[in-house]
Amino acid sequence: MKKVIIIGGGLTGLSAAYYLNKQVDQETVDWQIFESDKQFGGKFNTIHRDGFIIEKGPDSFLARKPAGLELVEELGLTDQLITNATGKSYIYHDAALHPIPEGSVMGIPTDIRALLESDLLTQAGKIRALEELMLDGNVTDADQSIGDFFEYRFGKEMVIRLIEPLLAGIYAGNIYEMSLRATFPQFEKVAKEHRSLMYGLKSHRPEMMNTTGTAKTIGAFRTLNGGLSTLTDALVDALPVERLHANTKVKAIENTTVVLESGERIIADAIIIAATHDVVLQLLDVPAVEPLADQPMTSLATISLAFEKDAVPEIPEGTGFLVARTSDYNITACTWVHEKWPHMVPDGKILLRGFLGKAGQIGLLDQTDEEMATKVQADLKEMIGLQGEPLFYEVSRMKEAMPQYTVGHQERLAMVEGNLKHSHPTIFLAGMSYRGVGIPDCIQAGKAAADEAGQLLELMKQ
Ligand SMILES: Cc1cc2nc3c(=O)[nH]c(=O)nc-3n(C[C@H](O)[C@H](O)[C@H](O)COP(=O)(O)OP(=O)(O)OC[C@H]3O[C@@H](n4cnc5c(N)ncnc54)[C@H](O)[C@@H]3O)c2cc1C
C-alpha cells in the first residue's frame, strides 16, 4: 500500500485530495488529509446571521480562470452560481468618490476619452499618463517591482491614485516591493509585444484581461448562493470521511516521515504541503526551503457592518471603493455587499464590508473587535456619510493571511522547488504562497500537486 499525506485542509488541500482521490486506485493507495483546525475550509468562512450571508474570508472568484468554474461543475454546484450584479467601483481620493475610468484594465487606461474626463487625476497627471503611448517597452531581463514599472510608464500620480489602490488591494501588498512577473505577468507581456500598454491592452480580448472596477466587470466574478463555504463543504462531502482528519496538527516532517502533534509518526511515499510557506518553514527545518524565509506576510481584518437602508443617504451604484495606501484612513477598501451581491442581504438593509491591513503594518490584530469596528465606522462616516449604529457587526481577523510575492519571487520559488526535488523528492508544495493567491489559482495548485504525487506513485511501481 502506498501512502500519500496532505497537510492543510483549506481550498488547496481539499482540491488536492479531490483530484488525487479521483485518479488513484483506492486498493493500492492510502491517502489522508490533516487539518489543524477543528473544521476544514481554511480561509473560507461563510456565516449566516439574521437573514444576512456574511463572508469572513473570500467572497467570490474570477470566472476567466477556468479551474474555479470547472470544479464547481464537477461538484454539481453550477446551478448555485451567482454573478456579480454590478461591476463599477470607485477610488476614494481628496474627500470624494471617483469612478474608475471606463475601459481601464486593472487601473490601466485604454480609453483616452474616459481618462481625460476622469476627475481623479490632475491635468498634469493625465498628460504624463498619456506619454505612455510614446515610451519604449521598459521590459528588462530582471524582475522589477509593479510600482517601478508603472511609475516609469504612467507617472507617480496615476500610480498612487489609480493603479496602486487596485493592484495593491488584491495582494494587500506594497507595489514598490511586489514582483511584476509573479503577480501581473500579462502587463510585461503586452509591453514587450506592443511597446505601449495602453495601446496593447486595447487589442487584447476583454475576457483575457481583468477590467476590475468598471461596468465591464459585471459578470467577471462568481459566488455560490449559500456563500462560498458551499464550495469547501462540497469538497469535504465528496471525499471519503475516513480519510479526513480535522483537529490534527502536523508538527514536523523528518525526511519521509510526517510527525503529528500527538506524537504519531507516519511514513509517507508522497507529501503535499497545502499550507502557506510559513508552515513549510516550521515543518521542514532544512536549507532547501530557506529562500522562503524572505517572503513576507500581511495580516488582515475585515469588518462587516449591517445597517438599515437609510444609514447611508446616497450610495452610488457600484461594488464599493478602494482607498490609496498613502491616505490617513484606516480602511483600504469597502465593499457595498448589498449592491455587489444583493442575495446576501435582506430587503431594506445594507451590508458594508471594510478592509483593514496594509503591508508592513504592525499591531493591527492587537486591537479589539470593538476598536476595529469603531475605526471602520468613523472612516465610513467621513467618507460616505454613514449614520447611526449598526444592527450588528462581524469581525474577521486573519493573522499573516496574505503571502507577498516580492521582486525575485519566481527565482526564489524555482530555487526552493529545485532544492526539494534534489533533497526531498517526495514533498510537493501547493497553495497561495507560490503561483497565485486567488481561488482558481489554489484549485489549480492543488490539482497540479495531486498530479505530481500520482506520477511519483506510478514511477515507484516501475
Ligand atoms: C480576507 C481575505 C479575502 C480574500 N478574498 C478572496 C476573494 O474574494 N477571491 C479570491 O479568489 N481569493 C480571495 N482570497 C484568497 C483565498 O482566500 C486564498 O487564496 C485561499 O483560500 C487559500 O487557500 P489555501 O488552502 O491555500 O490556504 P488556507 O486557507 O490558509 O489553508 C491552509 C490550511 O492549512 C492548515 N494548517 C496550517 N498548518 C497546519 C499544520 N501544521 N498541520 C495541519 N494543518 C495545518 C490551516 O489551518 C488551514 O486550514 C482572500 C484571502 C483573504 C485572507
The ligand as an ORCA input file, in Angstrom:
! r2SCAN-3c Opt
* xyz 0 1
  C      -9.525     38.358      3.775
  C      -9.279     37.573      2.518
  C     -10.132     37.732      1.432
  C      -9.917     37.014      0.259
  N     -10.775     37.182     -0.778
  C     -10.613     36.461     -1.905
  C     -11.585     36.542     -2.949
  O     -12.609     37.219     -2.828
  N     -11.355     35.824     -4.084
  C     -10.251     35.006     -4.221
  O     -10.091     34.399     -5.288
  N      -9.347     34.866     -3.217
  C      -9.504     35.562     -2.073
  N      -8.622     35.400     -1.041
  C      -7.561     34.385     -1.168
  C      -8.110     32.970     -0.876
  O      -8.943     33.007      0.242
  C      -6.944     32.040     -0.590
  O      -6.057     32.051     -1.661
  C      -7.325     30.589     -0.361
  O      -8.431     30.476      0.487
  C      -6.107     29.866      0.184
  O      -6.394     28.520      0.394
  P      -5.248     27.545      0.913
  O      -5.870     26.225      1.102
  O      -4.060     27.617      0.022
  O      -4.757     28.156      2.290
  P      -5.524     28.217      3.682
  O      -6.937     28.557      3.508
  O      -4.663     29.095      4.526
  O      -5.466     26.717      4.205
  C      -4.336     26.143      4.803
  C      -4.815     25.228      5.900
  O      -3.684     24.571      6.470
  C      -3.952     24.395      7.848
  N      -2.673     24.160      8.541
  C      -1.692     25.068      8.781
  N      -0.677     24.484      9.447
  C      -1.017     23.189      9.619
  C      -0.365     22.087     10.252
  N       0.830     22.211     10.826
  N      -0.993     20.882     10.267
  C      -2.217     20.730      9.684
  N      -2.880     21.760      9.080
  C      -2.283     22.967      9.037
  C      -4.634     25.688      8.239
  O      -5.368     25.552      9.445
  C      -5.516     25.951      7.032
  O      -6.810     25.429      7.194
  C      -8.805     36.115      0.151
  C      -7.940     35.956      1.241
  C      -8.165     36.668      2.403
  C      -7.222     36.469      3.542
*
